Amino acid sequence: MSNTDRLLVDIAAMVESEHSNQMSLTVVVPGAVITGRLAPVTLWLERVAEVLHTSEHLKPFAALFAPPADAPTARPTHLHLHRAKILQGDFGLPHTGGMYRIAIEDISSWSIGDLSYSDS
């Protein structure tokens, strides 16, 4: 983690400590620009588990996403985004947004805010 952006780690840690999911962020990773809202890892895990649990074929995997019993104390190594989209051309994939886990060390640049397109 020697090249990890400390400010980005601090932002992720604040989201974790305040259990907030209102911070929008756009990141650049190899091959993609992803935009969405940061979520605490426990909230992200709960949401992924809920989605998996509704699928007859994927239900067994839901248990893997059970939030830990105790709050994480280590500095964050990953960002957890919800309502996230990979920006491709003039639209985002998936259209409704998804759940993404991104290694902080893979982020080459970032910006506060959710990028979106307009017709103007």
C-alpha positions as CSV (number, residue, x, y, z in Angstrom):
1,M,0.0,0.0,0.0
2,S,3.0,2.3,-0.4
3,N,1.4,4.2,-3.3
4,T,-2.1,4.3,-1.8
5,D,-3.7,7.7,-1.6
6,R,-3.9,8.5,2.1
7,L,-6.7,11.1,1.6
8,L,-8.8,8.5,-0.1
9,V,-8.1,6.0,2.7
10,D,-9.2,8.8,5.2
11,I,-12.4,9.4,3.3
12,A,-13.2,5.6,3.3
13,A,-12.4,5.5,7.0
14,M,-14.7,8.4,7.7
15,V,-17.5,6.7,5.8
16,E,-16.9,3.5,7.9
17,S,-16.8,5.4,11.2
18,E,-19.9,7.5,10.6
19,H,-21.8,4.7,8.8
20,S,-22.7,7.2,6.0
21,N,-23.7,6.3,2.5
22,Q,-24.1,9.8,1.1
23,M,-20.5,10.5,-0.2
24,S,-20.5,10.2,-4.0
25,L,-17.2,9.4,-5.6
26,T,-15.9,8.7,-9.1
27,V,-12.7,6.6,-9.5
28,V,-10.4,5.6,-12.4
29,V,-9.2,2.1,-12.3
30,P,-7.4,0.1,-15.1
31,G,-9.9,-0.1,-17.9
32,A,-12.8,1.7,-16.3
33,V,-14.2,4.8,-14.8
34,I,-16.7,4.0,-12.0
35,T,-19.0,6.4,-10.3
36,G,-21.3,5.8,-7.3
37,R,-21.9,6.3,-3.6
38,L,-19.4,5.1,-0.9
39,A,-21.0,2.7,1.6
40,P,-19.7,1.3,4.8
41,V,-18.5,-2.3,4.3
42,T,-21.2,-3.7,6.6
43,L,-24.0,-2.0,4.7
44,W,-22.5,-3.1,1.4
45,L,-22.2,-6.7,2.6
46,E,-25.8,-6.7,3.8
47,R,-27.1,-5.4,0.5
48,V,-25.1,-8.0,-1.6
49,A,-26.3,-10.8,0.7
50,E,-30.0,-9.6,0.3
51,V,-29.7,-9.8,-3.5
52,L,-28.0,-13.2,-3.4
53,H,-30.6,-14.5,-1.0
54,T,-33.4,-13.7,-3.4
55,S,-31.9,-16.0,-6.1
56,E,-32.6,-19.7,-5.9
57,H,-29.3,-20.5,-7.6
58,L,-27.2,-18.0,-5.7
59,K,-28.7,-18.2,-2.2
60,P,-25.9,-20.4,-0.8
61,F,-23.4,-17.6,-1.5
62,A,-25.4,-15.1,0.6
63,A,-23.8,-16.5,3.8
64,L,-20.3,-15.5,2.6
65,F,-21.4,-11.9,2.7
66,A,-22.7,-11.9,6.3
67,P,-21.3,-8.7,8.0
68,P,-18.7,-9.3,10.6
69,A,-19.9,-9.4,14.2
70,D,-17.5,-6.7,15.2
71,A,-16.8,-3.4,13.5
72,P,-13.6,-3.3,11.3
73,T,-10.8,-1.5,13.0
74,A,-8.1,-1.7,10.4
75,R,-7.6,1.1,7.8
76,P,-9.8,0.4,4.7
77,T,-8.1,-1.3,1.8
78,H,-11.2,-1.3,-0.4
79,L,-14.0,1.1,-1.4
80,H,-17.5,-0.3,-1.4
81,L,-19.8,1.5,-3.8
82,H,-23.5,1.2,-4.3
83,R,-25.6,2.7,-7.0
84,A,-22.4,2.4,-8.9
85,K,-22.0,2.5,-12.7
86,I,-19.1,1.9,-15.1
87,L,-19.1,4.8,-17.4
88,Q,-19.0,3.7,-21.0
89,G,-19.4,6.2,-23.8
90,D,-22.4,8.3,-23.0
91,F,-24.1,6.0,-20.6
92,G,-23.4,4.0,-17.4
93,L,-23.6,0.2,-16.9
94,P,-25.7,-1.1,-15.3
95,H,-28.4,1.5,-15.9
96,T,-29.8,1.1,-12.4
97,G,-26.4,1.0,-10.7
98,G,-24.7,-1.9,-9.0
99,M,-22.5,-2.9,-6.1
100,Y,-18.8,-2.7,-6.6
101,R,-15.8,-3.4,-4.4
102,I,-12.6,-1.7,-5.5
103,A,-9.1,-2.1,-4.1
104,I,-7.9,1.4,-3.2
105,E,-4.4,0.6,-4.4
106,D,-5.8,0.1,-7.9
107,I,-7.3,3.6,-8.1
108,S,-5.1,5.9,-10.2
109,S,-7.3,9.0,-9.8
110,W,-10.6,10.0,-8.3
111,S,-13.0,12.9,-7.8
112,I,-15.7,13.7,-5.3
113,G,-19.1,13.6,-6.8
114,D,-21.1,11.4,-9.1
115,L,-20.4,11.8,-12.8
116,S,-23.5,11.8,-15.0
117,Y,-24.3,12.9,-18.5
118,S,-26.7,15.6,-19.7
119,D,-28.1,16.4,-23.1
120,S,-27.1,20.1,-22.9
